[in-house]
Amino acid sequence: ADGRTRIGIKVQDGCDNACTYCIVHVARGRATSRNGDEVVAEAAALARAGVREIVLTGINLGSYDADGLDLADLCLRLLAETAELHAPGEPPCRFRIGSVEPMDVSMDLIGLLAEARGRLCRHLHLPLQSGSSKVLREMGRPYDAEEYRQLADYLRAMVPEIALTTDIIVGFPGETEDEFAATLAFIQECGFAEMHIFPYSIRPGTPAAEMEQIPRTVKEFRASRAAEAAETMRLQYLSRCVGQVYNVLYEQPQDGLYQGHAPNYAAVAAEGDNLRNQVLPTRITAMKNGLLLGELLPPGQ
């Protein structure tokens, strides 16, 4: 474990999708999944070594399919087979799901997120790419904006504490100002906890590379506008965390405080000594400069 508090396990590689802007399905090949027993064995070894959070990763993680297990089944096995692999008085390791395509979020996975409180982090990264259904079609994405909205609404209804984060590509070939405005409006309605904004860049050999391109200055301007909206949403989300209690995984000292991450992946800082690799109940007392400040609570409170 090399002394790390959080470690990723790659459980899947490749992609069977063919988004028009992406070359991954060519570069990495078709989707493949690691054997479930192999993944469980690796996770168990990390849990025994004291790793407190294991992140499941993949090129197209939601397409995981091995030995009759889908992603929800794999998570269920991991939770069950690591439940007792921790030191007395300490909580078992928790798991975090990496980026999952919207169409791969199953009802079983949503149910598990709702039920596995404390063990499966209530955080999903759901790439959106555009809030315009027309642009989504041209990107080759297999959903429209309304389907994405319905999924986000359902996730929040079933898992009220969930943090949803996303990716956006601005300046996709042919994107009009109205279509970009639709994306801005859409992301603000969704109220994401955090967003990654990417101005479209050409990948030679992809269909989008042959489409009508947007001028670089326009792409950069749209990216800056989207980034401003994203930062406003992030701060609004963090402000709503004030007063909540989270089990924070503390990782390192910084600026006189110990910093770590809550299950929603928000960064938290609190006073304390030698908190590294401890998961401690923490009440959020304030938000300052995009960082949540907290106070440690007695165990069991």
Secondary structure, DSSP 8 states (H G I E B T S, - for coil): -TT-SEEEEEEEE------TT--HHHHT-S-EE--HHHHHHHHHHHHHTT--EEEEEETTGGG--BTTB-HHHHHHHHHHHTTT-S-TTS---EEEE-B--GGG--HHHHHHHHH-TTTB-SEEE---B-S-HHHHHHHT-SS-HHHHHHHHHHHHHH-TT-EEEEEEEES-TT--HHHHHHHHHHHHHHT-SEEEEEE----TTSGGGGS----HHHHHHHHHHHHHHHHHHHHHHHHHHTT-EEEEEEEEEETTEEEEE-TT--EEEE--SS-TT-EEEEEEEEEETTEEEEEE--TT-
